[in-house]
């Protein structure tokens, strides 16, 4: 159980008014021999994530070219032909289209003339010729010839240079890359093994620099991207974590100080002012340097609403700190490139109404949210007399609201933290909903002897929803003994993504 001497002091402080109680709310048409690039409209996102390269080549052509005098065509399974096609298409400033092994037969049997994807694309482009590389069979009335030299090869227009093409695998989509270069677009390649643009620092930088330009995402890996338009818009925001990227728990680990402003008994965060808290967080995080192989980022977890010893004027047994009290910590952390997690202890209030009090802070990049069900009480419960709990449905209301906030404002992904040290604290946990805008983490708050803490850690992993991350808390006073950084990284498995100190 997490409640202990510090929690009791917390209630006494809130009851005597030492913690503040007033809540603050807070391109012109080309000539007949020239290619016409697809109209470049800012904020436009196109996705070419079909299962095979031939379909992706056609989709890329449609995204980048409104018309073209011709195209270069190659079979998708002939790498040499694709390379030759790419070179020829770049020189002629026309698209590369790939065909299946036999476009005249296709996947579903015989086809009528012009029904294959490549043939339809030639028609859409208004092409007067196509150049074949390798063995190409295609039913079309467009004649085969070599790409004309000189005058018929158009120069890219200014509109063509507006698009940014993000490619998941340049070798698998060499045709799409050539089409992008032929259109004069900027091509950015994802790092190996990374499928989320928000987790790729160079991609985020490129999209931010070209935030007024359209984007094309090319690659089968992007088929699982649930909300491409928001992903691109968030990257255009430009905010990144200190070690790059925007996705909270993708290649990042955090060491955070926990507590409430002006209340040292509630955690080490409250033992000093915001600027000194930043320095202390950096010092604690530095003790993890070289451990675990993942970059360590210092952070803060600030208790925004504090479980109270009496009902208070609103009767909810929770003291809601004003936004103005939290802002100095958020500002200091922002200046230092550190994320801040706002922690809610709602008493008899509900989590959603309390979260909405801090919408102005949560509307900033790098300000995340934590729910503390230990302090979510029923109408007849009182802090410390009972251990609170929350239904998954209430958690889902909060996560949906927060995800909507992130999406509507084009914010980078946020961490969504759920504190827990008993299974009963989150009822029907299997029903928790996850959103692409949020990285969900269960923070295990057990305190006391290390065998007891490990037993809690293991019990909470049983039956946990897939895809969540995990956090661990070290208590300076209540743990017997508190783990060293080396022990935390070696003895806690799986290695936690968030380690807090109270």
C-alpha positions as CSV (number, residue, x, y, z in Angstrom):
1,X,0.0,0.0,0.0
2,X,1.3,3.4,-0.9
3,X,-0.4,5.4,1.9
4,X,2.0,6.2,4.7
5,X,3.4,9.0,6.9
6,X,3.8,11.4,4.0
7,X,0.2,10.9,2.9
8,X,-1.1,11.6,6.4
9,X,1.0,14.8,6.5
10,X,-0.5,15.7,3.2
11,X,-4.0,15.5,4.6
12,X,-3.0,17.6,7.6
13,X,-1.5,20.3,5.4
14,X,-4.5,20.4,3.2
15,X,-6.8,20.6,6.2
16,X,-4.9,23.5,7.8
17,X,-4.7,25.5,4.6
18,X,-0.9,25.3,4.0
19,X,-1.7,24.1,0.5
20,X,-3.5,26.7,-1.6
21,X,-7.2,25.7,-2.1
22,X,-8.5,28.1,-4.7
23,X,-8.6,26.5,-8.1
24,X,-7.6,28.5,-11.2
25,X,-9.3,27.7,-14.5
26,X,-8.2,28.1,-15.8
27,X,1.0,26.2,-60.2
28,X,-0.5,27.3,-63.2
29,X,-1.5,24.8,-65.9
30,X,1.5,23.6,-67.9
31,X,1.7,23.4,-71.7
32,X,0.8,20.2,-73.5
33,X,4.2,18.7,-73.3
34,X,4.8,19.4,-69.7
35,X,3.9,17.5,-66.5
36,X,1.5,19.2,-64.2
37,X,2.2,18.6,-60.5
38,X,-0.7,17.8,-58.2
39,X,-2.0,21.0,-56.6
40,X,0.0,21.6,-53.5
41,X,-2.3,22.5,-50.7
42,X,-0.9,23.1,-47.2
43,X,-2.0,20.7,-44.5
44,X,-2.8,18.0,-47.1
45,X,-1.7,14.4,-46.1
46,X,-1.8,11.5,-48.6
47,X,-0.9,7.9,-47.7
48,X,0.4,5.3,-50.0
49,X,0.4,2.2,-47.7
50,X,-1.0,-0.5,-49.9
51,X,0.3,-4.0,-49.5
52,X,2.4,-4.1,-52.7
53,X,4.8,-1.8,-54.3
54,X,2.9,-1.6,-57.6
55,X,-0.1,-0.2,-55.9
56,X,2.0,2.2,-53.9
57,X,3.7,3.5,-57.0
58,X,0.4,4.4,-58.6
59,X,-0.9,6.0,-55.4
60,X,2.3,8.1,-55.2
61,X,1.9,9.2,-58.8
62,X,-1.6,10.3,-58.1
63,X,-0.5,12.3,-55.1
64,X,2.2,14.2,-56.9
65,X,1.2,14.5,-60.5
66,X,-2.0,16.0,-61.9
67,X,-0.8,15.1,-65.4
68,X,2.3,14.1,-67.3
69,X,3.3,13.6,-70.9
70,X,4.4,10.0,-70.1
71,X,5.6,7.6,-67.5
72,X,8.3,4.9,-67.1
73,X,7.0,1.4,-66.3
74,X,8.8,-1.6,-64.9
75,X,7.8,-4.9,-63.3
76,X,7.7,-4.7,-59.6
77,X,9.7,-8.0,-59.1
78,X,12.6,-6.9,-61.3
79,X,15.0,-4.8,-59.2
80,X,17.3,-4.0,-62.1
81,X,14.4,-2.8,-64.2
82,X,13.1,-0.6,-61.3
83,X,16.5,1.0,-60.9
84,X,16.7,1.8,-64.7
85,X,13.1,3.1,-64.6
86,X,13.9,5.3,-61.6
87,X,16.9,6.9,-63.5
88,X,14.9,7.5,-66.7
89,X,11.9,8.9,-64.9
90,X,14.0,11.4,-62.8
91,X,15.7,12.6,-66.0
92,X,12.3,13.0,-67.8
93,X,10.5,14.4,-64.7
94,X,7.7,11.9,-65.0
95,X,6.3,9.2,-62.7
96,X,7.5,5.6,-62.3
97,X,4.7,3.0,-62.4
98,X,5.2,-0.6,-61.4
99,X,3.2,-3.5,-62.8
100,X,2.5,-7.0,-61.4
101,X,4.1,-9.9,-63.2
102,X,1.3,-9.8,-65.8
103,X,-0.9,-6.7,-65.7
104,X,-2.9,-8.1,-68.6
105,X,-4.1,-10.9,-66.3
106,X,-4.0,-9.3,-62.9
107,X,-4.8,-10.9,-59.6
108,X,-8.4,-11.8,-60.4
109,X,-8.1,-13.3,-63.9
110,X,-8.4,-11.6,-67.3
111,X,-8.8,-7.8,-67.5
112,X,-10.3,-5.6,-70.1
113,X,-8.1,-3.0,-71.8
114,X,-7.1,-0.2,-69.5
115,X,-8.3,-1.9,-66.3
116,X,-4.9,-2.5,-64.7
117,X,-3.8,0.1,-62.1
118,X,-0.8,1.3,-64.3
119,X,-3.0,1.5,-67.4
120,X,-5.6,3.6,-65.5
121,X,-2.9,5.9,-64.2
122,X,-1.5,6.5,-67.7
123,X,-5.1,7.5,-68.8
124,X,-5.5,9.7,-65.8
125,X,-2.2,11.4,-66.4
126,X,-3.1,12.1,-70.0
127,X,0.1,10.3,-71.0
128,X,1.0,10.1,-74.7
129,X,3.7,7.6,-74.3
130,X,5.3,5.2,-71.8
131,X,8.9,3.8,-71.6
132,X,9.2,0.2,-70.6
133,X,12.1,-1.1,-68.5
134,X,12.3,-4.9,-68.3
135,X,9.5,-7.2,-69.4
136,X,6.3,-5.2,-69.2
137,X,2.9,-6.4,-70.3
138,X,0.1,-3.8,-70.1
139,X,-3.1,-3.3,-72.0
140,X,-3.2,0.3,-73.0
141,X,-3.7,2.4,-76.1
142,X,-0.8,4.6,-75.1
143,X,2.2,3.7,-77.3
144,X,5.5,2.5,-76.0
145,X,8.6,4.6,-76.7
146,X,11.7,6.0,-75.1
147,X,11.2,9.1,-73.1
148,X,11.8,12.1,-75.4
149,X,15.0,13.9,-75.0
150,X,15.3,17.7,-74.5
151,X,12.2,19.8,-74.9
152,X,9.6,17.2,-73.9
153,X,11.3,16.6,-70.5
154,X,9.7,19.3,-68.2
155,X,11.4,21.2,-65.5
156,X,9.7,20.8,-62.1
157,X,7.5,23.8,-61.3
158,X,7.6,25.7,-58.1
159,X,4.5,23.8,-56.9
160,X,6.2,20.5,-57.4
161,X,8.8,21.4,-54.8
162,X,6.2,21.9,-52.1
163,X,5.5,18.3,-51.2
164,X,7.4,16.3,-48.5
165,X,7.5,12.6,-49.2
166,X,8.2,10.4,-46.1
167,X,9.3,6.9,-47.2
168,X,9.3,4.0,-44.7
169,X,11.7,1.9,-46.8
170,X,13.5,3.5,-49.7
171,X,14.7,0.2,-51.2
172,X,11.2,-1.3,-51.1
173,X,9.7,1.9,-52.7
174,X,12.5,2.9,-55.1
175,X,9.8,3.7,-57.7
176,X,7.9,6.1,-55.4
177,X,11.2,7.8,-54.4
178,X,12.0,8.3,-58.1
179,X,8.5,9.7,-58.7
180,X,9.0,12.1,-55.7
181,X,12.4,13.3,-57.1
182,X,10.9,13.7,-60.6
183,X,8.3,15.9,-59.0
184,X,10.9,18.0,-57.2
185,X,9.6,16.9,-53.8
186,X,11.7,16.6,-50.7
187,X,12.3,13.0,-49.8
188,X,12.8,12.0,-46.1
189,X,13.5,8.3,-45.2
190,X,12.4,6.8,-41.9
191,X,15.1,5.2,-39.7
192,X,15.3,1.4,-39.8
193,X,12.7,-0.3,-37.7
194,X,10.7,2.9,-36.9
195,X,7.2,3.1,-38.3
196,X,5.8,6.1,-36.5
197,X,6.9,9.5,-37.9
198,X,6.5,11.1,-34.5
199,X,9.3,8.8,-33.2
200,X,11.7,9.8,-35.9
201,X,13.6,13.0,-35.0
202,X,14.8,13.8,-38.6
203,X,11.3,13.3,-40.0
204,X,9.7,15.6,-37.3
205,X,12.3,18.2,-38.1
206,X,11.6,18.0,-41.8
207,X,7.9,18.2,-41.4
208,X,8.2,21.2,-39.1
209,X,10.5,23.0,-41.5
210,X,7.9,22.3,-44.3
211,X,4.8,22.7,-42.2
212,X,3.0,24.8,-44.8
213,X,3.4,22.1,-47.4
214,X,1.6,18.9,-48.2
215,X,2.9,15.5,-47.1
216,X,2.9,12.1,-48.7
217,X,3.6,9.0,-46.5
218,X,4.8,6.1,-48.6
219,X,5.3,2.5,-47.3
220,X,3.3,-0.5,-46.2
221,X,4.5,0.1,-42.7
222,X,2.2,3.2,-42.6
223,X,-0.9,1.0,-42.9
224,X,-1.0,0.7,-39.1
225,X,-0.8,4.4,-38.6
226,X,-4.2,5.1,-37.1
227,X,-4.4,8.9,-37.7
228,X,-1.9,10.1,-40.3
229,X,-3.3,13.6,-40.5
230,X,-2.9,14.2,-36.8
231,X,0.6,12.5,-36.8
232,X,1.8,14.9,-39.5
233,X,0.2,17.9,-37.9
234,X,1.8,17.1,-34.6
235,X,5.2,16.7,-36.2
236,X,4.7,20.1,-37.9
237,X,4.4,21.5,-34.3
238,X,8.2,20.9,-34.1
239,X,8.3,20.1,-30.4
240,X,10.6,17.2,-29.6
241,X,11.9,15.4,-26.5
242,X,15.5,16.1,-25.5
243,X,16.8,13.0,-27.3
244,X,14.6,13.6,-30.3
245,X,11.2,12.5,-31.4
246,X,7.8,13.1,-29.9
247,X,6.5,9.7,-28.9
248,X,6.9,9.6,-25.0
249,X,7.9,6.0,-24.5
250,X,9.5,5.1,-27.8
251,X,13.2,5.1,-27.1
252,X,12.9,7.2,-23.9
253,X,13.1,6.5,-20.2
254,X,12.3,9.1,-17.5
255,X,13.5,9.7,-13.9
256,X,11.1,12.1,-12.2
257,X,10.7,13.9,-8.9
258,X,7.2,13.6,-7.4
259,X,5.4,15.9,-5.0
260,X,3.3,19.0,-4.5
261,X,4.5,22.6,-4.6
262,X,5.3,24.0,-1.2
263,X,4.7,20.7,0.6
264,X,8.0,18.9,1.4
265,X,6.3,16.1,3.2
266,X,4.5,15.0,0.1
267,X,7.6,14.3,-1.9
268,X,11.0,15.7,-2.9
269,X,9.5,18.0,-5.6
270,X,8.1,20.2,-2.9
271,X,11.4,20.7,-1.0
272,X,12.7,23.5,-3.3
273,X,11.5,26.1,-5.8
274,X,10.8,25.3,-9.5
275,X,14.3,26.2,-10.7
276,X,16.0,24.2,-8.0
277,X,13.6,21.3,-8.7
278,X,14.8,21.3,-12.3
279,X,18.5,21.0,-11.1
280,X,17.7,18.3,-8.6
281,X,15.7,16.3,-11.2
282,X,18.7,16.5,-13.5
283,X,21.0,15.3,-10.8
284,X,18.9,12.3,-9.9
285,X,18.5,11.4,-13.6
286,X,22.3,11.7,-14.0
287,X,22.7,8.8,-11.6
288,X,21.1,6.6,-14.2
289,X,23.6,7.6,-16.9
290,X,24.9,4.6,-18.8
291,X,22.3,2.2,-17.3
292,X,19.8,0.3,-19.5
293,X,20.9,1.5,-23.0
294,X,18.0,4.0,-23.4
295,X,18.4,7.7,-23.1
296,X,17.4,9.1,-19.6
297,X,15.3,12.3,-19.5
298,X,14.7,14.1,-16.2
299,X,11.0,14.9,-15.5
300,X,8.6,16.2,-12.8
301,X,5.3,14.7,-11.6
302,X,3.4,17.5,-9.9
303,X,0.4,16.8,-7.7
304,X,-2.2,19.2,-9.1
305,X,-5.2,18.1,-7.0
306,X,-4.4,16.9,-3.5
307,X,-6.5,14.5,-1.4
308,X,-7.7,16.5,1.6
309,X,-8.3,15.7,5.2
310,X,-11.7,17.5,5.3
311,X,-14.5,17.9,2.8
312,X,-13.7,21.6,2.0
313,X,-16.2,24.1,0.7
314,X,-17.0,22.0,-2.3
315,X,-17.3,18.8,-0.3
316,X,-15.1,16.7,-2.5
317,X,-12.1,16.0,-0.1
318,X,-9.7,17.3,-2.7
319,X,-7.7,20.5,-2.8
320,X,-7.3,21.8,-6.4
321,X,-4.2,23.8,-6.8
322,X,-4.5,26.9,-8.9
323,X,-3.1,26.9,-12.4
324,X,-1.0,29.9,-11.3
325,X,0.7,27.7,-8.6
326,X,1.6,25.0,-11.2
327,X,2.7,27.4,-14.0
328,X,6.2,28.1,-12.5
329,X,7.0,24.4,-12.5
330,X,5.7,23.9,-16.0
331,X,7.6,26.9,-17.3
332,X,10.8,25.9,-15.6
333,X,10.5,22.4,-16.9
334,X,9.7,23.7,-20.4
335,X,12.8,25.9,-20.4
336,X,14.9,22.9,-19.4
337,X,13.3,20.6,-22.0
338,X,11.7,18.4,-19.4
339,X,8.2,17.0,-19.5
340,X,5.8,17.5,-16.6
341,X,3.1,15.1,-15.5
342,X,0.1,16.6,-13.7
343,X,-1.2,14.1,-11.0
344,X,-4.9,14.1,-10.0
345,X,-6.1,13.0,-6.5
346,X,-9.8,13.8,-6.9
347,X,-11.3,12.7,-3.6
348,X,-15.1,12.5,-4.2
349,X,-14.8,14.4,-7.4
350,X,-14.4,12.7,-10.7
351,X,-11.2,12.6,-12.8
352,X,-12.6,14.2,-15.9
353,X,-13.9,17.4,-14.2
354,X,-10.6,17.8,-12.5
355,X,-8.6,17.2,-15.7
356,X,-10.6,19.9,-17.4
357,X,-9.5,22.5,-14.8
358,X,-6.0,22.2,-16.2
359,X,-6.8,22.2,-19.9
360,X,-4.7,25.4,-20.4
361,X,-1.6,23.5,-19.1
362,X,-2.5,20.2,-20.9
363,X,-2.8,22.2,-24.1
364,X,1.0,22.7,-24.0
365,X,3.5,20.1,-25.5
366,X,5.3,18.1,-22.9
367,X,2.6,18.5,-20.2
368,X,1.1,15.0,-19.5
369,X,-1.5,13.6,-17.2
370,X,-1.7,11.1,-14.4
371,X,-4.7,9.7,-12.5
372,X,-4.3,8.4,-9.0
373,X,-7.2,6.0,-8.2
374,X,-6.0,5.5,-4.6
375,X,-7.7,8.9,-3.9
376,X,-10.8,8.4,-6.1
377,X,-13.4,8.0,-3.4
378,X,-17.1,7.0,-3.3
379,X,-19.8,9.3,-1.9
380,X,-19.4,7.9,1.6
381,X,-15.6,7.4,1.7
382,X,-12.9,9.5,3.3
383,X,-9.1,9.6,2.4
384,X,-7.0,7.1,4.4
385,X,-10.0,5.3,5.8
386,X,-10.5,3.6,2.5
387,X,-8.4,2.9,-0.6
388,X,-10.2,4.4,-3.6
389,X,-10.8,2.9,-7.0
390,X,-12.0,3.9,-10.4
391,X,-14.0,2.2,-13.1
392,X,-12.3,1.7,-16.5
393,X,-15.3,3.6,-18.0
394,X,-14.3,6.7,-16.1
395,X,-10.7,6.4,-17.1
396,X,-11.8,6.0,-20.7
397,X,-13.8,9.2,-20.5
398,X,-10.6,11.0,-19.5
399,X,-8.4,9.4,-22.1
400,X,-10.9,10.1,-24.8
401,X,-11.1,13.8,-23.7
402,X,-7.3,14.1,-23.6
403,X,-6.9,12.4,-26.9
404,X,-9.4,14.7,-28.5
405,X,-7.6,17.7,-27.0
406,X,-4.3,16.5,-28.5
407,X,-5.8,15.8,-31.9
408,X,-7.8,19.0,-32.1
409,X,-4.8,21.2,-31.2
410,X,-2.3,19.3,-33.3
411,X,-0.2,18.5,-30.1
412,X,2.5,15.9,-29.9
413,X,1.6,12.6,-28.3
414,X,1.1,12.7,-24.5
415,X,1.8,10.2,-21.7
416,X,-1.3,9.0,-19.9
417,X,-0.3,7.6,-16.5
418,X,-2.4,5.4,-14.2
419,X,-1.2,4.9,-10.6
420,X,-1.9,1.5,-9.1
421,X,-0.8,-0.8,-6.3
422,X,-3.9,-3.1,-6.1
423,X,-5.8,-4.7,-8.8
424,X,-9.0,-3.4,-7.3
425,X,-7.9,0.2,-7.8
426,X,-8.7,0.0,-11.6
427,X,-11.9,-2.0,-12.1
428,X,-12.4,-3.9,-15.3
429,X,-8.9,-3.0,-16.4
430,X,-9.2,-5.1,-19.5
431,X,-11.7,-2.6,-20.8
432,X,-9.2,0.3,-20.9
433,X,-9.2,2.0,-24.2
434,X,-6.0,3.2,-25.9
435,X,-5.6,6.0,-28.3
436,X,-2.8,6.8,-30.9
437,X,-2.5,10.2,-29.3
438,X,-1.6,8.8,-25.9
439,X,1.0,6.4,-24.5
440,X,-0.6,4.7,-21.6
441,X,1.6,3.7,-18.6
442,X,0.7,1.9,-15.4
443,X,2.7,3.3,-12.5
444,X,3.2,0.7,-9.7
445,X,3.3,2.6,-6.4
446,X,3.9,-0.1,-3.9
447,X,6.1,0.8,-0.9
448,X,7.8,-1.1,1.9
449,X,10.0,-4.1,1.7
450,X,11.5,-5.0,-1.7
451,X,9.9,-8.5,-1.7
452,X,6.5,-6.9,-1.2
453,X,7.1,-4.3,-3.9
454,X,8.3,-7.0,-6.3
455,X,5.2,-9.1,-5.6
456,X,2.9,-6.1,-6.3
457,X,4.9,-5.4,-9.5
458,X,4.4,-9.0,-10.8
459,X,0.8,-9.2,-9.7
460,X,-0.2,-6.1,-11.6
461,X,1.4,-7.4,-14.8
462,X,-0.9,-10.4,-14.9
463,X,-3.7,-9.8,-17.4
464,X,-2.6,-6.3,-18.1
465,X,-3.8,-4.8,-21.4
466,X,-1.4,-5.2,-24.3
467,X,0.7,-2.3,-25.4
468,X,0.9,-0.4,-22.1
469,X,4.2,0.8,-20.5
470,X,5.3,0.5,-16.9
471,X,6.5,2.8,-14.1
472,X,8.1,2.2,-10.8
473,X,8.3,4.4,-7.7
474,X,11.2,4.6,-5.2
475,X,10.3,6.0,-1.8
476,X,13.1,7.7,0.1
477,X,11.5,7.1,3.6
478,X,9.1,4.2,3.2
479,X,11.1,1.7,1.2
480,X,13.0,-0.9,3.1
481,X,15.6,-0.4,1.6
482,X,15.2,2.0,-1.4
483,X,16.8,0.5,-4.5
484,X,19.8,2.2,-6.0
485,X,19.7,3.3,-9.6
486,X,21.8,0.2,-10.5
487,X,19.4,-2.1,-8.6
488,X,16.3,-0.4,-10.1
489,X,17.5,-1.1,-13.6
490,X,18.8,-4.6,-12.8
491,X,16.1,-6.0,-10.4
492,X,12.9,-4.5,-11.9
493,X,11.8,-6.4,-14.9
494,X,10.6,-5.4,-17.4
495,X,12.7,-2.3,-17.1
496,X,10.3,0.6,-16.2
497,X,9.9,3.5,-18.7
498,X,9.2,5.9,-15.8
499,X,10.9,5.9,-12.5
500,X,9.7,8.4,-9.9
501,X,11.1,9.5,-6.5
502,X,8.9,10.4,-3.6
